[in-house]
Amino acid sequence: QVQLVESGGGLVQPGGSLRLSCVTSASIFRITSMGWYRQAPGNTRELVARMFSGGTTSYADSVKGRFFISRDNAKNTVYLQMNSLKPEDTAVYYCQLNRDGLGYWGQGTQVTVSS
């Protein structure tokens, strides 16, 4: 069973930064893609950023230039660096990965942007 554990969420003021981490029990080298999604109250879950096995990345238009996804293969960890945070970034952020044709999710970490 593949496990993902997110951390790094919290309360931050507008304009601030946070870095989310997602540690997986699965070897990075067998993963097709890893990404971050978010879900705000009353909204559907949306893709924020994704990194494919070859290193290609993609971002939602709303976070381009502010959020950056990266990975550390040695630590089986993917990160989401979030800069210039806005109140509309408030949501539960979920780590997700695809491996061997299956998808896996973390439990989520709350990010609240408020003054």
DOFIGU-345400 format. One record per residue (C-alpha): residue number from 1; x, y, z. Coordinates in pm, 1 decimal. Each point is the difference from the previous one (the first is absolute). Layout:
N
NUM|X|Y|Z $
...
END
This chain:
115
1|0.0|0.0|0.0 $
2|139.8|336.1|-104.4 $
3|-16.8|266.0|267.6 $
4|35.2|376.5|-34.2 $
5|42.6|235.4|293.0 $
6|-30.2|375.3|-47.8 $
7|135.0|266.3|231.4 $
8|75.9|370.3|1.2 $
9|-345.8|151.7|-1.5 $
10|-107.7|274.1|236.4 $
11|-114.9|357.2|35.8 $
12|183.7|267.5|-197.2 $
13|-64.5|363.6|-78.2 $
14|-71.1|115.3|-355.3 $
15|323.7|37.9|-190.0 $
16|172.0|-262.0|211.7 $
17|150.4|-335.2|-93.1 $
18|-35.0|-361.7|101.0 $
19|164.9|-319.7|-113.5 $
20|-200.0|-319.8|-0.8 $
21|169.4|-338.0|9.7 $
22|-131.0|-341.0|-98.1 $
23|192.7|-310.7|96.8 $
24|-96.7|-320.4|-174.0 $
25|73.2|-359.7|86.1 $
26|25.6|-73.2|-374.1 $
27|325.6|30.3|-185.8 $
28|4.4|316.2|-207.8 $
29|143.6|-196.6|-288.8 $
30|-320.9|-203.0|-48.4 $
31|-227.4|300.9|3.0 $
32|-152.5|134.6|-320.1 $
33|-94.5|335.2|146.5 $
34|-41.0|178.7|331.1 $
35|-204.6|306.3|66.1 $
36|-180.1|229.5|235.7 $
37|-372.8|63.5|1.2 $
38|-207.3|226.7|218.6 $
39|-358.1|21.3|110.9 $
40|-163.0|303.0|155.2 $
41|-334.6|-24.3|183.1 $
42|-285.4|-29.5|-249.6 $
43|238.5|-50.3|-292.2 $
44|110.1|-302.4|-196.4 $
45|354.2|-129.2|37.1 $
46|229.4|162.7|-253.2 $
47|346.8|-71.4|-131.2 $
48|258.6|252.5|117.7 $
49|328.8|-139.0|-128.9 $
50|131.8|-324.3|-142.5 $
51|339.0|-147.2|-78.4 $
52|45.4|-290.8|-237.4 $
53|270.6|-263.0|28.2 $
54|217.2|171.8|-261.2 $
55|-9.5|324.4|195.7 $
56|-258.8|184.6|-205.4 $
57|-223.7|219.9|212.0 $
58|-338.8|159.4|-46.1 $
59|-188.6|254.7|207.9 $
60|-348.3|139.3|35.2 $
61|-23.2|347.1|-153.0 $
62|-94.0|143.7|338.9 $
63|335.5|-97.0|154.3 $
64|245.0|37.1|-289.5 $
65|302.3|202.9|101.4 $
66|-85.8|-30.6|371.2 $
67|5.1|-374.9|70.8 $
68|278.6|-239.9|-86.0 $
69|3.1|-378.8|18.7 $
70|322.0|-193.0|53.6 $
71|114.9|-339.7|120.2 $
72|283.3|-163.9|188.0 $
73|42.7|-352.8|-131.5 $
74|229.7|-102.0|282.5 $
75|-265.3|90.2|255.3 $
76|-302.6|-122.8|-202.6 $
77|-142.5|345.3|57.1 $
78|-179.4|255.6|-214.2 $
79|-30.8|363.9|100.4 $
80|-226.2|289.5|-81.5 $
81|156.1|340.1|59.0 $
82|-277.4|257.1|25.1 $
83|89.8|367.6|-21.7 $
84|-203.2|320.8|-8.0 $
85|-289.5|-181.4|158.7 $
86|-349.0|141.1|-38.0 $
87|-315.7|-55.6|207.0 $
88|-145.7|-192.4|-294.3 $
89|279.7|-256.2|40.5 $
90|-164.8|-110.2|324.5 $
91|-86.0|-368.6|-31.5 $
92|90.3|-349.3|104.1 $
93|296.4|-106.6|-211.3 $
94|36.5|-362.3|-101.2 $
95|297.4|-187.9|-134.3 $
96|-76.1|-250.3|-276.4 $
97|207.6|-246.4|-197.3 $
98|-50.0|-245.1|-283.7 $
99|191.1|-326.0|-7.9 $
100|-53.9|-319.3|-192.9 $
101|-332.6|129.9|-130.8 $
102|-138.8|77.5|344.4 $
103|-54.4|329.9|179.2 $
104|70.2|71.2|365.2 $
105|-86.8|292.0|228.1 $
106|129.3|146.6|320.3 $
107|-221.2|109.5|286.8 $
108|35.4|370.7|-74.9 $
109|146.1|299.6|179.7 $
110|-184.6|324.4|70.0 $
111|134.9|326.1|-138.3 $
112|-167.8|317.8|121.7 $
113|97.2|340.4|-137.8 $
114|-140.9|275.9|214.6 $
115|100.5|318.7|174.8 $
END
